[in-house]
């Protein structure tokens, strides 16, 4: 009877290990596919942004300067909620949205 219990325990352990291995393999495949899709999407967006920047260097420079000014206002405001910080955050968000729309439109 003890050998039956041992056999059943070992069999159950083998089943659990088999299922765990299967779940691990599925998770690995899913993560790999997600990584590949993300890499392709980012690569396409990067290429699109670089092409836009090469064709429109003036606009790109102004966008970059605007983002720099906005970030400077945000970071330079310190810990207190000053007038600059209240206006800086919406400015940075607006400039970022404009840049994103310009790139998407292209």
N, C-alpha and C positions, 0 to 999 in steps of 0.2 A: 504494500500500500504506500509505503514511503517513496518507493521508486516511481509510482504513478504520480504522486504529488510533485516530485522533483521534475519528472518528465513534463507535466503540465505547466509548471512554472517556467521551465526552460523554453517550452514551446511558446508560451505567452510572451516571454521576454524576446524571443526571436521575432514574433509578429510585431511587437511594439517597435523594435529596432528597424524592421523592414519598413513600417509605416513612417517612422521618423526620417529614414533615409529618403523615402519617396517625397515627403513634404519638403525636405531640405532641397532636393533636386528641383522640384517645382518652383520653390521660392528663388533659388539661384537663377533659374531660367527667366522668371518674371523680372527679377531685378536687372538682369543682363539686358533684356529687351527694353526695359524702361530707360536704362542708361544709354543704350544705343539711340533710342528715339530722342532723348534729351540732347545728346551730343549733336545729332543731325539738325535739330531745331536751332540750337545755339549757333552752330556753324553757319547755317543759312542766314540767320539774323545778323551775325557778325559780318559775313560777306556783304550783305545788303547795306549795312551801315558804312562799311569801308568804301563801297562803290559810291554811295551817296556823298560821303565826305570828300572823295577825290573829285567828284563832278561839281560839288558845291562847297569849295573851301571857305568862302566868305560866310555863308550861313552857318557852317560847322564851327567856325571860329567864334562867331557871335553866340551861338548856343553854348559852347564851352565856357566862354567868358561869363555868360549869364549864370550858368551853373556854379562857376567859381565864386562869383559875387554872392550868390544866394547861400552857398555853403559857408563862405566867409562870414556873412551876417549871422547865420545860425550858430557857428562855432565861436564866434567872437563875442556873443552876447553873454557868455558866462552862465552861472547857475540861476540867475534871476530872470524872471519873465519880463523882459523889457519890450519897449516899442519895436526895436529892431527884430527881436525874436518873433514877436507876434506877426510882423509883416514878412520876415525872412522865410519862414516855413511855407506859407502859401506861394511866395514867389518861386521858391525852388520847385515846389510841386507843379506849378503852372509851367515853368520852363521845361521840366522833365516831360510833362504831358505834350507840350508843343513839339519837342524833339522827337518823341515817340510817334506822334501823328505824322510828322514830316517824313520820318523813315518809313512808316507803314504806307504812306501815300505813294512813295517812290516805288 
